[in-house]
Every structure is written in C-alpha cells, then in structure tokens.
Amino acid sequence: MNSYRFLTYSIVLSILGFGLWAAFEDYDRILASILLIGWQGFILVCVFSVLNYVLRYLRWIVLLRQFGDRFAFVDGLLCYVAAFALTTTPGKVGEAIRSIFFFRRHQIQHSHTLAALLSERIGDAVASVLLATMAVYTFGEVRWLSAAFTLMIGFVVLLVRKPTLVLRMTQFLSVIKLDRIQRFLQLIAVFLARTKELLSMQMFSMVTLVGLLSWSAEAYAFAWLALQLGGSEPVLLYMSIFALAMVAGAATFLPGGLGSTEAVMFLLLTLTGMDDAQAFTVALLSRLATLWLAVILGLMTMLWLESHPIKGSKVPSG
C-alpha cells in the first residue's frame, strides 16, 4: 500500500509541479512548441522508450537463465513491465515487486530476481555515467555529480564482489533470536552470492552494453526533441544531457527523480542556448514519454496480471 501511496503522491506532485512551473513561463510559446512536435512526433519518442524496455527485458531473460530459470516469453514480459508501475518509489525500489510476480507465476526464487535487479541497476548506472561524459566535460559545474555517482557505483560493486563486510555486519544481528530476522539474514547471504554470479567480467560487460544501447534509445529521442525545437548543438551532447539528468535524479533518491531530473534537463538545455519555453517543453515531453509512459504501461499490465492469475500459482509469504 505504501508503494501505491508513493505513486499517487508522485502523480499529484508532478501535475502541481509542472503546472506551477508552466505558470511562470510563456503559455503561448509552450503550446506552440508542443504543437510543433505534434502527436506523431510524441508517438515516435514513445517508440524509442518501448525499444528501451524491450532491450532491458531481453537482458533480464539472459540474467535469469544464468540460474537456469525459464518462463513464457509474453507472460514474463508482462511480469517485467508490471514493476514499472512503482518506478516513482524512492530509488525505484518498488520495482522489486517484480520478484513477487515471477515467484507467483513462474516459481522463480526471490534471490534470483533480486540479484538480477541489482545487476541491472549497476549496469544501467555505469551506462548512464558513460553517456553523461560529454555533458560533464561541457558543463564543468556538474562534474562533482558524476564523480560522486561513480564513487557510489564503485562502492556497491565492491560490496557485491567482496561481501565479507556485509556478512560481518549481519553477524552482529544474529544474536536477535527472531525467526523473521534470521530468515532475512540468510537471504542476504544467498542474495550476495547470487549477485556475485552475475557480475563476472563477461556478464557485467553484457549488462552494461545493453544498458548503454537501451538508454541511448531514450537519449536519442530526447536529442530529437531538442533539435526539433530549435536546438543547435550536436546530437551526442543532447543525449549526454539526458543521461546526466537521469544520474542527477537517481543521486537524489527522490521518487522517480521527480523535480531534480526535470530541473537539470531544463538548466542544461538553457545553457545550450534554448529559450525557457523550448527547454520546458523538451523536459515535459521527454518525461511523459519515458517515466510516465512506463508507469502507465506498468499499471495496465499489473492490473491484467492480478485479474488473470495462473492456475496453481504460488502466493509468496513474508
């Protein structure tokens, strides 16, 4: 229920935020920019987002097959996309609900899906930093953000590759003689072992490469919007701005990066010479076609899964 509250709050706050933001901008110019893109242009941007989802799902299949897990392609896709409904939770942690769907419908262990999720997150984070490189060196004011995010990625990878520190921390909690706590500590050990299996050099390279390709699709759509609305910088710079904005959103741990992502997009676009109305429109349409498209698709598929249970499926405990 808390996750659904986050979704409701994030929708309301986003509407209020964009409404207040637009109130200080030129309505006529914003409307003219939106009409210039049109429905056809917006659908094209959405197609690139769907390409992102498909590439990431194919990567998900490869990750779970490392554990010997198999599942129906279409139903697995629905389970994967359904988790997007909770993308607006802090740090996207709500997407871990994917583990419940895969366990309930395909009997895949939580340790497998959570390990795959963490592997995805690390690969996507590295890919985003790589994509953001051009913007980092173009706008020196934000170099600290990339450096901080890179250090955070390195720290997470170190914990997974060398889990001794985490396991020692769990030993302090082992004195708590509660079954629920003990089961949780056992899951941590299994989870770390599973995740380490997915971070071999070969698998890590694959995860990062797919992340680079998938997020490049959305970044290119962002660049296309900017160019359509008067941008004159190279495509790669606009793609890099998109990636840097995503890094900024992730670094704040705000629900879905709301506010911070849009602010960085707007600021950097204006620094390239775009006027406020054009930059606002690019940020608005980009987020509608990426974040909110994912949330809408996630909600639709989640409702379908809940209304079409697989006969004999398991209901997870705890």
Salt bridges, closest charged atoms under 4 A:
ASP69 OD2 - HIS112 ND1 2.74
ASP75 OD1 - ARG105 NH2 2.79
ASP75 OD2 - HIS106 NE2 2.68
GLU95 OE1 - ARG98 NH2 3.42
GLU95 OE1 - ARG121 NH2 3.00
GLU120 OE2 - ARG59 NH2 3.64
GLU120 OE1 - ARG98 NH1 3.71
ASP124 OD1 - ARG59 NH1 2.94
GLU197 OE2 - ARG194 NH1 3.44
GLU262 OE2 - ARG287 NE 2.84
ASP275 OD2 - ARG29 NH2 2.13
GLU306 OE2 - ARG104 NH1 3.44
